[in-house]
Amino acid sequence: MTREQAIAESASSKEAQERLWESFRRWGYLQASLDPLGDLEPAAMPELDGYGAEADAARRVYCGSIGVEFMHIPEREKRAWIQERMESAAAEPDRARILDLLIRADIFEHVLQTRYLGTKRYSLEGESALIPLLDAILSAAAEQGAEKAMLAMSHRGRLNVMVHTVGRAAADVFARFEDVDPRSTLGGGDVKYHMGATGTFRAPSGREVEIHLVSNPSHLEAVDPVVMGRTRAKQMRRGENGRRLVVPIVMHGDAAFAGQGICAETLNMSGVAGFAVGGSLHVIVNNLIGFTTTPKDGGSSRYSSDLAKRLPVPIFHVNAEDPEAVVRVGKIALDYRYEFGTPVFIDLVGYRRHGHSEVDDPTITQPLRYRKIEAHPELWKIYAEKTGVNPEPVVERVREELDAAQQEAQEIEKSPAMRKLPRYWGAFRGGKYDPSFEVETAVPADQLTLVGDALTNYPDGFHVHPKVQKLLEQRQEMAQGKRALDFGMAEALAFGSLLQEGVPVRLTGQDSRRGTFNQRHAALIDTETEEEIVPMAALAQDAAFCEIYNSTLSEAAVLGFEYGFSRDYPEALVLWEAQFGDFANGAQIIIDQFIAAAEDKWNLLSGVVLLLPHGYEGQGPEHSSARIERFLQLAARDNIQICQPSNAAQYFHLLRRQALRSWRKPLVVFTPKSMLRHPAASSPLANLASGRFQTVIPDAGDGSAERVLLCTGKIGHELIAERKRHPENAPAIIFVEQVYPLPEAELTAEMDRHTNAREFVWVQEEPGNMGAHEFLVPELRRLAHGRSVLSVNRSSSASPATGSHKAHEMEQKTLVALAFGR
Ligand SMILES: Cc1ncc(C[n+]2csc(CCOP(=O)(O)OP(=O)(O)O)c2C)c(N)n1
């Protein structure tokens, strides 16, 4: 062979080697050895076939206990980073620590099983490697300088994580099993495996990371956006370095991650300006089963994690029975998050030792797999044998500790507190409403004028769209008291004045920067450069900030995020806006499980605001109703507030009231559409400079009317217009601006003022099976002291509104006529 030939051959063999390695980097994860029980077989991959010994090294790296998907990431630098970490030797693991954690994880479950036979605990056994995995992730986070980790997870292994990761005392968990204090939760509370917990994680280096395990409902994955919102709020509290200091770690079930759409919605927000958290860690606790459903029925692709490939982020699959590979992956994943600030996925493939819960027999549906599982030794035994360490001394010590903890639990009398609320909640309260909570919400007119100036101000040379320019000029006149204020300006003045008082404001929703109805224009956009400015932001004083962002086209995840944000920024006004109120039901789980019930279940408060455009205007079944009836059904014990301000000043006071009172309750606002600019709903500046939010707007008359109409929202203005057209025998018209908590004193006073009233009539645009009718009419009857209470509404209907504009108008005419008793 000539020298040239030799060089050419070596070059081509180098090329061949490189091609071989590329194939394994790209496809190796499909043949990795991931399943401890061997049911997940290697996929047929022609690209990896036909190699001999020359592929051994690549196969060892990419088809062993770790399979990594990263070649879909377009940035070469990220791929090179992963390649480098995968292809270099693993650091020496702390074997004693791993074994200790594995023993603790399994023995904890044993003790629960023996002591509390027949009670559900959702054992972690078969996935015990989660505990050393979290240990590795948090230890690495501590080294990166993290101060706080926000953890979210569902039922599986939660109690184990509470003790071994969050650092709660085992005795406290046992006390929950003892159910020591049932009276404290009569009619409320939650099961033990949904409870939140806080604690401190100690890394081997001695560094500490504060842990928040977020309370979560049974509804799988609903907590995902909540933990992201909480994380962002905590990061913002820490300023510029926030993203390094606070890291979110989310655990998923394999069936849930593959099946629940909210996972996709949450991932889609990860790189969006208003929602980014600098990367989240995701662990799929993949036991290859969901209740009784196997992966082939649980999804349409090989890995439960496949959804994550919608993002250019790495996915590490790892065999849960190779704990050294597991901790290695944990550290790589965490470091990647800190290096590149994107989400990272770990798919921890193990099994589930028992049934879905411990009272469920899995041998009925998976007889063969469970025969295998029964014969399969526990991981700590396998690992002890592999490392040649005698586990018995540790096993004995852990048993003794848990026995003592169990003894201790029996003596506990009061349900132990599993968490400590952050200091910033100290100034706020929940519970029942009390009028003493009310505060001044008016702002002096000259101050409003100044705020208005700032809102309409932009730098020289900035090119404003002529239509927006006109609007700004009108707004300036409004702020100077020369023109009545519309809702858009009232909202801007509420936000602007709060910012000036040091109250942060955050509003997100689809197209919320402009506003669905062209009513907001929070951001000005240069017509020449598309540069954006938010004039309002300049008003922020002290630690206030102004975040007004367009959201992704999601309801569940975005509302979940804002709910989460409100949980860690109680002093901010946090608002989510639906494009039309009708779409809010896409977020029904967040509304039912968190917004309405969190105080009752977990004693956790939120002041989040939902802005829901509502009103019957002939726009069809899905652009008419924000479904007040749904919110009313959720209302009890003053858990939420449901309001429909009928004019601009009312909206102004309502928003400011929400931010300035110390009472923190979610606020559902039914906001206008056509009424946004309607003269009847506009207000003079003086009404912002004085007064408060009126829960009931009394009739303007002398109280002599024989017929008294009660209503909320737009229909009231239509009734007033009709009364102007036919002033003879005119009824009184009362606006119920706060439907819940029902303002009984104000309503009673106004109803009683009408001493001649022969009948009170509740008038609503919604069909009889919707609207406030079913909730309010019985209440009105109670307050009417024997006088007659009637109701006028559209006929009951399966959908909220007609699709025909003309039909709508006919219906509306009839409705008004009926209200007037014609
Ligand atoms: C949204 C939702 N749908 C259905 C259920 C009922 N459910 C509870 S656990 C479970 C199976 C979950 O499987 P997986 O996500 O793999 O987690 P694992 O229990 O196996 O750890 C189901 C269907 C639920 N809790 N939430």
The ligand as an SDF file (V2000), in Angstrom:
LIG
                    3D

 26 27  0  0  0  0  0  0  0  0999 V2000
  -56.9060   14.1640   34.5700 C   0  0  0  0  0  0  0  0  0  0  0  0
  -57.0510   12.8330   35.2560 C   0  0  0  0  0  0  0  0  0  0  0  0
  -57.6670   11.8190   34.6310 N   0  0  0  0  0  0  0  0  0  0  0  0
  -57.7840   10.6240   35.2260 C   0  0  0  0  0  0  0  0  0  0  0  0
  -57.3120   10.4040   36.4730 C   0  0  0  0  0  0  0  0  0  0  0  0
  -57.4590    9.0520   37.1690 C   0  0  0  0  0  0  0  0  0  0  0  0
  -56.1210    8.4470   37.3380 N   0  0  0  0  0  0  0  0  0  0  0  0
  -55.4450    8.5520   38.4810 C   0  0  0  0  0  0  0  0  0  0  0  0
  -53.9280    7.8690   38.4020 S   0  0  0  0  0  0  0  0  0  0  0  0
  -54.1630    7.3600   36.8230 C   0  0  0  0  0  0  0  0  0  0  0  0
  -53.0770    6.6360   36.0980 C   0  0  0  0  0  0  0  0  0  0  0  0
  -51.8380    7.4620   36.0320 C   0  0  0  0  0  0  0  0  0  0  0  0
  -50.8270    6.7860   35.3560 O   0  0  0  0  0  0  0  0  0  0  0  0
  -49.3890    7.4110   35.2260 P   0  0  0  0  0  0  0  0  0  0  0  0
  -49.4920    8.8110   34.7490 O   0  0  0  0  0  0  0  0  0  0  0  0
  -48.5580    6.5120   34.4090 O   0  0  0  0  0  0  0  0  0  0  0  0
  -48.8610    7.4850   36.7160 O   0  0  0  0  0  0  0  0  0  0  0  0
  -48.6520    6.2690   37.7410 P   0  0  0  0  0  0  0  0  0  0  0  0
  -49.8660    6.1740   38.5910 O   0  0  0  0  0  0  0  0  0  0  0  0
  -48.4250    5.0490   36.9300 O   0  0  0  0  0  0  0  0  0  0  0  0
  -47.4750    6.6430   38.5130 O   0  0  0  0  0  0  0  0  0  0  0  0
  -55.4180    7.7450   36.3820 C   0  0  0  0  0  0  0  0  0  0  0  0
  -55.9490    7.4480   35.0320 C   0  0  0  0  0  0  0  0  0  0  0  0
  -56.7180   11.5060   37.1180 C   0  0  0  0  0  0  0  0  0  0  0  0
  -56.2780   11.4260   38.3640 N   0  0  0  0  0  0  0  0  0  0  0  0
  -56.5780   12.6800   36.4750 N   0  0  0  0  0  0  0  0  0  0  0  0
  1  2  1  0
  2  3  1  0
  2 26  2  0
  3  4  2  0
  4  5  1  0
  5  6  1  0
  5 24  2  0
  6  7  1  0
  7  8  2  0
  7 22  1  0
  8  9  1  0
  9 10  1  0
 10 11  1  0
 10 22  2  0
 11 12  1  0
 12 13  1  0
 13 14  1  0
 14 15  2  0
 14 16  1  0
 14 17  1  0
 17 18  1  0
 18 19  2  0
 18 20  1  0
 18 21  1  0
 22 23  1  0
 24 25  1  0
 24 26  1  0
M  CHG  1   7   1
M  END
$$$$
